[in-house]
Amino acid sequence: MGEKGVDAFLSRHKKVGLDTMVFIYHLEDHPRYVPLTQRIFEALEAGENRGVTSVIALLELLVRPKVEGREEVAREYLHLLTTYPNLAILAIDVGVAEIAAELRAKYGVRTPDALQLAAAVQAGATGFITNDRRLEAVKELEIGVLDDFLG
């Protein structure tokens, strides 16, 4: 399926939520997933889709470079995410927290996942791309799992 699978998902969802690992796989050039993440970011850059994530993704993405003392890499990641075309990074506000609480109560998802999903819901996304199968239970968004796109 590969890129065709991700293209089909993107064609159904003009606004998509992006989980942290989408950014990690892309920025760290993961050999298995970069063909998929490349297509996702090309679609955002071209304006075919709009992406949304929360500050949780930014936090999670910056931790490893900071632990490893790679401050320049952390700054590059921060700059890239905050300036990428058609990508919104949502703050965690009362509305997002309330939606996240509902998702945790209904599906038992972990707090960081609930906040990521809630940010996507709050922003009006209809799909959410992840590689975490535990999120497939969530029905408020269509969950796209990167491994499934690979076929």
PyMOL commands that set and color helices and strands:
alter all, ss='L'
color gray80, all
select helices_A, chain A and resi 2-12+20-27+34-45+55-67+71-83+94-107+111-122+133-137+146-150
alter helices_A, ss='H'
color red, helices_A
select strands_A, chain A and resi 15-18+50-54+87-90+127-130+142-145
alter strands_A, ss='S'
color yellow, strands_A
deselect
rebuild
show_as cartoon
